Amino acid sequence: MRMLSWRNWNQYGLTYDALVYKFKKSEWSIDLGLSLNNRQEKMNGANFGCSDYYIDYNRMKTMDYFYLKKQFNDNLYVSYTSLGAGFLKQYTSTTIYMTVNNALHINYKNNKFDLKTNGIIQNGKSAIGKDINAFLISFDAGYKIKKFRLGAGFSVLSGNDASDTTTNYFETDHAFNLLYGTRKSYFGWMNMFTTPATTANGGVVDVYGNLCWDITKVDKLNAFYHFFALQNIVADYTVNTIGVYFDKKLGSEIDVNYCHNFSKEIQLDIFFTTFLPSKTMNLLKGVDEDNSVFTCWSGIMLTVKPTFFISK
């Protein structure tokens, strides 16, 4: 989910076409996915030999993955994932820059306690051909007490250190790219942190806590609190002084969701979320702090999934 996920939050959703092979035997599972994005070049007038399709430097050409999972028992499994995303070099149709993720995931769960942890190393080339050396670390734990689940955790997306001006460091991208992973599920429903550019390539540290309350069999309340900060040092580009850096604090977010199930087919969700930005966040977003206002959004969603017939 942190590298490749269903992403159906927006109106049009996002899906992928691929050739997928799945193998399962006893406690072992293997998935292999291969894809190739092939589109006929448009040959026309001014763009003869170099269509608009190839002008986009971030055009995805291929996305391939290998997934290996070992189920040790009913409570514990460990998985390894290698995912490669290939981007066409600008103005070419054959040169592909590959961004490679190698990830280890540990998942444990019993009747009361659950734990998830991830470590991802990102290497290869970025969409513009720059060397990559980035990482993601996450830890999430929860404990159930009767009708409540209390949870806490953190996520770290690496970023570039603006204070390191050595040539070797500057020529490598240290900002972790989430690629095709979900954002809102992990970094708040405000969706403030979608690409490395949203923090000026400084990375993100997210420390959070959450509460899930099963009020009744059909009513549920979820509340989340996030504290966000820069992972690395970002130069303050709002001043004309070298060696001045942003304060790392980015702000806090509160997300609340109430869910009611009328039946197995009909579900009602009510959402509310707000972000409390720091001065650094306002500057990064280009917001005039003197004129900043309280920001929030709320929504009501009714989901209907009827079963018209069952084939036996």
Stockholm file with secondary structure:
# STOCKHOLM 1.0

chainA/1-312         MRMLSWRNWNQYGLTYDALVYKFKKSEWSIDLGLSLNNRQEKMNGANFGCSDYYIDYNRMKTMDYFYLKKQFNDNLYVSYTSLGAGFLKQYTSTTIYMTVNNALHINYKNNKFDLKTNGIIQNGKSAIGKDINAFLISFDAGYKIKKFRLGAGFSVLSGNDASDTTTNYFETDHAFNLLYGTRKSYFGWMNMFTTPATTANGGVVDVYGNLCWDITKVDKLNAFYHFFALQNIVADYTVNTIGVYFDKKLGSEIDVNYCHNFSKEIQLDIFFTTFLPSKTMNLLKGVDEDNSVFTCWSGIMLTVKPTFFISK
#=GR chainA/1-312 SS CCSBCCCCCSSSCCCCCCEEEEEEETTEEEEEEECCCCCCCCCCGGGTTSCHHHHCTTCEEEEEEEEEEEECSSSEEEEEEEEEEEEECTTCSSCEEEEEEEEEEEEEECSSEEEEEEEEEEEEBCTTSCEECEEEEEEEEEEEETTEEEEEEEEEECCCCTTCCCHHHHTEECSCCCTBSCSHHHHCTTCCCSSGGGGTTCCEEEEEEEEEEECSSSEEEEEEEEEEECSSCCBCTTSSCTTCBCCSEEEEEEEEEEEEESSSSEEEEEEEEEEEECHHHHHHHTCCGGGCCCEEEEEEEEEECCCCCCCC
#=GC SS_cons         CCSBCCCCCSSSCCCCCCEEEEEEETTEEEEEEECCCCCCCCCCGGGTTSCHHHHCTTCEEEEEEEEEEEECSSSEEEEEEEEEEEEECTTCSSCEEEEEEEEEEEEEECSSEEEEEEEEEEEEBCTTSCEECEEEEEEEEEEEETTEEEEEEEEEECCCCTTCCCHHHHTEECSCCCTBSCSHHHHCTTCCCSSGGGGTTCCEEEEEEEEEEECSSSEEEEEEEEEEECSSCCBCTTSSCTTCBCCSEEEEEEEEEEEEESSSSEEEEEEEEEEEECHHHHHHHTCCGGGCCCEEEEEEEEEECCCCCCCC
//
